[in-house]
C-alpha cells in the first residue's frame, strides 16, 4: 500500500514538474522545476529496485547537468521575450511533432503487447544475491558492449568537434606565446624609472 502511494506521488510530481519546466516563463524557474523532476524520477527508480540509476540521476543530472544549465541561463544575457515572439509561428509544426511522437509511443505499446506474453514473463529478474550495479555492469559489458562502445565513440566525436569549433584561429585575438615569455630576461621585463615629482610614469 505504501509503495503504491509513493509511486503515484512520485509519478504525479514528475509529470507536474515536467509540465512546469516547459510552461514556466522564467528560465531559472524552469531549471528548478527540472531539478525537482529529476529528484522524483530518482524516487521512482528506487521503487523499482534500480538504486544505481537513482544515484546517477541525483549525482550526475542534478549535481552536474542541471546546475550547469542554471549557471548558463543566469550568465547569458538572452532576450527570452524575443524568443517567445515566434511561438505562434512554430506552433503548428510543434503540434505535428507531438502527434507523431504520440503515434510512435502508441505503436510501440501496441507492438509490445501484440505477442500475447504476460509482462512479468518478459522481464529478466536478477537473483537477490546479485547487486543491482553488478547486474547492470554485466549486462552492459556483455550483451550491449558494442552499443556501449558506439555511444562512447559518438560522445568522443562530439567532444572533438566542440574543441575544434572553439579553438579556431581568429585574427582579432592576442595569442599567448609561452615559449617567448619563458625566454624573456629580467632586464627586458622590468624597467626602473625615476619619475619626477608631480608627473606620471611614461609607459
Secondary structure, 3 states (H helix, E strand, C coil): CHHHHHHHHHHHHHHHHHHHHHHCCCHHHHHHHHHHHHHHHHHHHHHCCCHHHHHHHHHHHHHHHHHHHHHHHHHCCCCHHHHHCCCCCCHHHHHHHHHHHHHHHHHHHHHHHCCCCCHHHHCCCCCCCCCHHHHHHHHHCCCCHHHHHHHHHHHHHHHHHHHHHHCCCCCCCCCCCHHHHHCCCHHHHCCCCCCCCCCCCCC
